[in-house]
């Protein structure tokens, strides 16, 4: 397994451990306030449109519409791409396509 694939798998394992709905061992309640995450949107063209991006989990290409709400999962890699979660799964996209739109 290449180091890049291992890196992506490690990110997903951390994310799954944190957000998994399965009951885990009781953890001590953390009284520190959680950091708010601003809303972000996938914005790659002017106006409506669709693009194809890689889903790193299923290793398939997914057609995604413009102006879709996403949550950034990773920091940019050496190629300037980030992993984001959207309504239908995960995508690996150029970081300049992820636009912060603020808090609701």
N, C-alpha and C positions, 0 to 999 in steps of 0.2 A: 504494500500500500504506500502510495507516495505521501510525502510530508504534507502536501496541500490537502489531500483527501482526509488524512488524519486530523488536520487542523479543523476542517469543516465538521467532521464527526464529533470532535471534542466540543465545538460550539453547540451543536445540536444536543449532545448529551447533557451539557450544563443547562441548556434551555429546558429540556424535557424534565430534568430533575426539579427545576424551579417551578414549572407551570403544570406539572402532571396532576390530573384530577384523582389519581390513585392515592389512597391513604398511605401515608408514610409514618415512620416512627414519630411520635410526638416530639416536636421541637420546642425549645424554650421560646416563649413569645418574645418577639423583638419589639421593644418599645420605641425604637428610633423611628422617626417619621419616614415614610417611603418617598422616594424621589418621583415627582410627577414627570410623565413623559409627554412631550408636546405631540400634537397630531402631525403626521407627515403624509405627503401625497406623492404618488408616482406621476411625474409630469415630464414627458419626453418630446412632445410636439406642440405646435400652436393649433388649438382647436381639437376636435375629436380625431381619434385614430387608434390604431392597434399596433403592437410590436410583439415580437417573439423573444422570450427570455428563457434561460435554463432554470429548471427546477432541480436543485442539487440533491434533493431527497430521492425523487423518482428517476432522476437522470434523463428527463424528457424535456422537450421544448414546450412552453406554454404561451398561448396567445393572450395578451393582456391589454385591456383598454386603457386609454389615457385617463388621468385624474382619478386613480384608484387609491383609496386610503391604505397605507402600509405602516408597519412597525419595523424599524431598523433593528436587526438582531446582531450584526457584527460591525466592526470597524472596517474601513477600506483596506483591501489587501494591496499587494505590490502593483496590481493592475488597475487599481482604483475602483474595484467592484465591492459591493456590500451584499450581504444576505438580508432579505426582508421577508416578513410574513405578511400575507394578504389573505383575503377571504377564502381562497381556494388552495392555499398551501404556501410554499416558499419560492423565492426567486433569487437569482444571482444577477444583479443589475449594476450598471455604472452609477457611482455615488452621486454624480451631478444630476441624475434623474430624480433623486429623492429631495423633495422640497418641504421644508418645515413650514407649517401653516399656523402654528401657535396652539394655544390652549382653548378648550371649549368651556 
